[in-house]
Amino acid sequence: MTPKRYVARSSEIAARRLGNEMMIMSGKDSTLFSLNEVATVIWEAADGLELGEALRDAEALAEALAGHGLLLLSDKPFQSVSALKEQT
């Protein structure tokens, strides 16, 4: 069984919604990502506070985005956006 994790968007990105999709640029290396409608919903739900039962596909997406430095993953809730900046 996978341990429960909290997900928050990284503060080192630029993101903009275009229709049903999300465009995200990494501040680390300027890589550009385009999320489809489903991934956009997951991205917008990554607020660092809400704990939910993530489906395997959602968890895989979160891990992939974390691998690119776009999301931060933790087994504890994120306290605030300022706390996220201190962790990076």
VMD Tcl script that draws the C-alpha trace (Angstrom):
set ca {
  {0.00 0.00 0.00}
  {1.34 3.42 -0.97}
  {1.75 5.88 1.94}
  {-0.46 8.95 1.87}
  {1.25 12.05 0.52}
  {0.46 15.73 0.22}
  {1.13 17.55 -3.03}
  {1.88 21.25 -3.60}
  {2.90 23.23 -6.67}
  {6.52 24.39 -6.70}
  {7.13 28.11 -6.25}
  {9.83 27.96 -8.94}
  {7.48 27.75 -11.93}
  {5.34 29.97 -14.12}
  {1.91 28.59 -15.02}
  {-1.00 29.82 -17.09}
  {-4.28 28.19 -18.00}
  {-5.14 28.26 -21.71}
  {-8.66 26.96 -22.21}
  {-8.81 23.51 -20.61}
  {-5.04 23.07 -20.59}
  {-2.25 24.35 -18.38}
  {1.09 25.62 -19.65}
  {3.91 25.42 -17.09}
  {7.50 26.62 -17.39}
  {10.18 25.39 -15.03}
  {12.23 28.14 -13.42}
  {15.16 25.72 -13.16}
  {15.78 25.10 -16.84}
  {12.97 26.88 -18.76}
  {11.45 23.54 -19.83}
  {7.87 24.04 -21.03}
  {5.12 21.56 -20.10}
  {1.60 21.36 -21.52}
  {-0.94 19.55 -19.32}
  {-4.13 18.11 -20.77}
  {-7.53 18.72 -19.17}
  {-7.27 15.86 -16.65}
  {-3.72 16.74 -15.64}
  {-4.80 20.38 -15.28}
  {-7.49 19.41 -12.77}
  {-4.91 17.45 -10.77}
  {-2.43 20.35 -11.00}
  {-4.99 22.85 -9.72}
  {-5.90 20.53 -6.83}
  {-2.25 20.38 -5.67}
  {-2.68 22.88 -2.85}
  {-0.52 21.20 -0.19}
  {-3.39 20.87 2.27}
  {-6.07 18.55 1.07}
  {-5.47 14.85 1.51}
  {-7.43 12.66 -0.87}
  {-7.40 9.18 -2.27}
  {-5.31 9.65 -5.38}
  {-5.72 7.15 -8.14}
  {-2.61 5.40 -9.37}
  {-2.56 7.52 -12.51}
  {-2.78 10.75 -10.53}
  {0.05 9.65 -8.27}
  {2.18 8.68 -11.26}
  {1.56 12.11 -12.80}
  {2.47 13.84 -9.53}
  {5.68 11.81 -9.27}
  {6.58 12.59 -12.88}
  {6.02 16.33 -12.35}
  {8.00 16.18 -9.11}
  {10.80 14.51 -11.03}
  {10.95 17.63 -13.20}
  {10.87 19.93 -10.16}
  {7.34 21.22 -10.83}
  {5.65 19.69 -7.79}
  {6.89 19.03 -4.28}
  {5.89 15.76 -2.60}
  {5.80 15.13 1.14}
  {4.30 12.67 3.61}
  {3.23 15.67 5.75}
  {0.99 18.65 4.89}
  {2.69 21.79 3.64}
  {2.11 24.64 6.09}
  {2.12 27.59 3.69}
  {3.51 28.92 0.46}
  {6.22 30.79 2.40}
  {7.23 27.50 4.03}
  {7.54 25.96 0.57}
  {9.94 28.72 -0.48}
  {12.06 28.06 2.60}
  {12.30 24.35 1.75}
  {13.63 24.96 -1.79}
}
mol new
graphics top color blue
foreach p $ca { graphics top sphere $p radius 0.5 }
foreach p [lrange $ca 0 end-1] q [lrange $ca 1 end] { graphics top cylinder $p $q radius 0.2 }
display resetview
